[in-house]
């Protein structure tokens, strides 16, 4: 059974940092691209960062570029999202996703709330 478990969310103040982790089990982690999405109340879920299998190529949404960093440790089956200079508009539920051709899996999400 495939599981993706996020952790590291919480309530912080504007300008603070958080690091989210997503631990995967039940799948060959190094064969999957990994991404972080977020969904704010009343808004659609959006992709904010992605990293390919080997970690050599990453993508960031413009809204987080320069503030967030995605990384992965294939030995630990874990993908990370380092979030710096957090803003109130970063408040959302953050989800990790694993995908490859014709297969994708989601975590349950972790809440990040940034107060002004």
Order of alpha helices (4+ residues) and beta strands (2+ residues): beta-beta-beta-beta-beta-beta-beta-beta-beta-beta-beta
